[in-house]
Amino acid sequence: MASLKALKVRITSVKSTQKITKAMKMVAAAKLRRAQMAAEQGRPYAERLNDVMARLAAKVVVGPESPRLLAGSGKDQLHLIVVATSERGLAGAFNTNIVRAARKKADTLIAQGKTVRFYLIGKKGRAVIQRLFPGTIVHQVDQTHIKNVAFTDALEVARDLTTRFQNGEFDVAHLFYARFQSALVQAPTEQQIIPVSTPAAAPQASNVAAAAVEYEPDEEAILAELLPRNVAIQLFRAMLENAASEQGSRMTAMDNATRNAGDMINKLTIVYNRTRQAAITTELIEIIAGAEAL
């Protein structure tokens, strides 16, 4: 059984940890509200722009003169998996869930005979990916200096990705991030960002409505202008969603840690009181036994 001094030191240590986790929970809660508002405000534009790209792409006959971000490289062999995680830990399963989803996609592609490379935004996924897929990380974006995500940050990453695509470094790019739903739920999300995804069931009101829409300039000219911006917008949205998801997950994790610390303090206090009472009882027995011996 631990001594009274050791138990007292441990109780003090757990109380100090509880103060830290409680403070981190409050900081995360304060940051969460602003990050959640930014993520929710960014969704309509990103979703609408992606929808417009899909509609335009569905109307274009892909040819040699089509924008490369639309037509692709003509191959489907080299896949780049863009994994967006956080720069800091203590955020529950936030980073783990994103990396797990990316790993499943990579395993599926490798099983199909594809070549997989990783492009990391944030450092928390690096250790796992480097261990499971050694030599496949082509670049890592350092975001430790970023306090609040701005569009310029996403634009810089988008330009790097499009340049690598134009240089033939990959054929398809998949983006993985966590979509914020609530402080308790952050859903890992996959999105193909290069080339633009053209689902067969692109939303159309009717054939008549689709035929009545005319574009000036033509669809290919519009796509050539908007496709690079769409990549940046989708990356910006992913960063905003990640920022809100990270704070929500951290707030929940720190709340659980604070509760667990409280439970541990209560248990240690009970053990401390029992040990102290046993020590006092032992001393009394020794005194009484000594008095009777006289």
N, C-alpha and C positions, 0 to 999 in steps of 0.2 A: 504494500500500500504506500502511495506517495506521502511524503511528509507534509506537514501543515505549510511550511515555507514554500515548497514546490507548488502546492495547490494554489496558494495565494498569488504567487508569481504568474501562474497560468491564467488565473481569473483576470488579473490585471492586463495580461497580454491580449486575451480575448476581448476585453472591454475596449482596449485601444483599437483593435481591428474592427470592432463593431462601429466605433465612431467614424472610422475611415469609410467603411462601406455605406454608412448612412449618409455621409457627406457626398460620396460619389453618386448615390441614388438621387439626391436632391439636385446635384449639378446636371445629371443626365435628364431629369424631369424638366428642368428649366430649358435645356437645349432641345429637348424633344418637341416642344410645342412649335418653336420656330422652324425646325427641320421638317416637321409634319406639314405645316402650312406651305412651305416651299415645294415639297414633293407633290402635294395635292394640287397646287396651282400650276405645276409644270405638266401634269398628266394630260389635260385636254389638248394642249397644243401638240405635244409629242404624238399622242394617239391619232389626232386628226391628220398631222403631216404624214405619218406612216400610212394611214388609210389612203391619202391622196396619192402617195407614191405607188401604192399597190394598184389603185385604179388606173393611173397613167400607164404603169408598166403592163397592165393587162390589155391596154389598147394599142401597144406598140409592137410591131413585128421586129423582133431582134435580128439585126444584121451587122455587117462589118463596120458600119458607121455609127452604130448605137453606142451610147456611153458605156464605158467598161464597167462602171459600178452597177449597171443594169444587166449587160450581157454576160458579165463574168469573164473568167479567163478561158472558158471553153473546156475546162477540166474540173474534176471533182476529187482530186487526189490529196492535196495538201490542205489540211484544215487548221485554222488558227483559233484557239479557244481563249477568249479574253475574259479573265476572271477578275472581277471587281470585289475587293475585300477592304477591310479597314487597316489603318496603320497601328492601331492600339488594340490590346486585348481586353480581358475582363468584360466581355460582351456576350456571355452565355454561349449559345450554339450558333450565333449569327454567322461567323466566318466558317465554322465547320459545315453548316448546311450548304453554303454556296460552293465550297470546295468539293463536297460530296457529290453534288449535282454535276459539277464539271468533270469529276472523275468518272462518273457513270457514262457521260457523253463520250469522253475520251476512250473508255474501254469498248464502247459500242462501235466507234469509228475504227479503232485498231482491229477489232474482230472482223470488220468488213474489209480489211486490207488497206485502210487509209493511213496516211502519215499525219501525225498530230504534233502541233507546236503550241506553246502557251505564251500568252502575253498578259502580264500581271499588272493590275492597278491596285496598289496597296501591297504591304509586305506580309500580311498574316497568313496568306495561303502558300507562300513560297516554300516553307520547310516541308510540308506534306507533298506538294507536287514535285519538288526536287528529289525527294526520297523515292516516290513511286514512279516518276517518269524522268529519270536522270538525263540531263543533256537536252531537254526539250524546251526550256525556257529561253525565249529569244530576247525578251526585254521586260524590265520592271519599271513602272512609273512611281516615283517617290512623291508622296503627298503629305509628308510630315509638316511641310511649311504652310499647308492650306488650313485655315480656320473655318471659313465658310466657302462652300463650293460655288464657283462662278462659271459662267459659260465659257470664258476664255480658257479655263483649265480643260474642259471637255474638248474645246476646239483644237487645242494643242495636241491632245491624244488622237483626235480624229484625223488631223493632218498627217500625223506619223503613220497611222494605220492605212490611210489611202495611198500614201507614198510607197509603203511597203507592198501594197496590193498592185500598184502600177508597175513596180519593179519585179513583180512575179514571185514574191516571197511566199505567197499563199493563194489558195483558190477560193476558199470560203472562210468567213469569220463568224464565230458564234459568241455572243455576249452573255455572261452569267452574272446576275446580281440578285439582291433580295428585294422583292416588292413589299412595301410597308402596308400592312392591313390594320394592325393595332399594336399596342405595346407588348402584347403577348404573342402575336402571330406575325412572322415575316416570311413570306413565301419565296423560296428560291425560284428564279425565273430565267428561262433561256430565250434568246432572241437572235435570229440571224440578221446581221447588220450589213454584211458585204458578201455577195451582191444583194441588191434589194430582193426581199422575198415576195414572190408573186403567187399567193394562194389561188387555187383553182376557183374557189368560191369567193372571189373578191366582191364585197358588198355592192350590189347594184339594185336600184329601185325597180327597173324594168328595162327591156331592150329598147323601148321607145325613148325612155328618159336618157339612156346611155347614148343613143344615136343623136339626141337633140343637143348634146354638149359639144361645142367647138372650142378649140384652144388656139390662141394667137399669142406668141408663135406656136409652132407645132409641139406635139407631146415630147419629142426627143430633145428639142431645145430646152424645154422647161425642165425635163429630167436632168439634163447635163448641168443645169444651174442648181437645182434643188437637191440632187442626190448627195453631194458632199455635205451640204448643210444638214440633211436628214441624219447622216451618220453622227455628226456632232450633237444634234438634238437628242438622239437616242442615247448617246453616251452621257450627255448632261442629265437626262432623266434618270438613268441608272445610278449616277452619282448622288442625285438628290434622294432617290429612293433608299440607297444604301445609307446615306447620312441619317435619315429618319429611322431606318431599321436598326442601325447600330445603337442609337441612343435609346430606342425602345427596348431592345434586347439588354442593353447594359442596365437600364433602370430596373427591369424585372430581375436580372441576375443579382444586382446589389441589394434589392429588396429581400430576395430569398436568402442571401448571405447574411443580411442583418438579422433576419428572423432566426436563422440557424445559430448565429452567434448568441442571440438571446437565450435560445434553448440550451446551448452548451454552458452558458454562464449559470443558468438555473441548476443544471445537473452538477456542475462543479461546486456550486455553493452548497448543495445538499451533501455532497461527499465531504467537503471541507467541514461542515457543521458536525457530521457524524464522526469524522476523524477527531475533531477537537473534543467532542463529548466523550469519545472512547478514551482519549488521553487523560482527560480530567477524571473520569471514573477510575482509570488505572492508578492514578496518583492517590486518589482517596482510599482505594483498597490498600495500597502500600502503607499509607499513614495509619490506617486502622489496624492493619496487621502488625505494624511496628509497635503501636500503643498496647495491643493485647499481649505482645511478647514481653513487654516490661512488667 
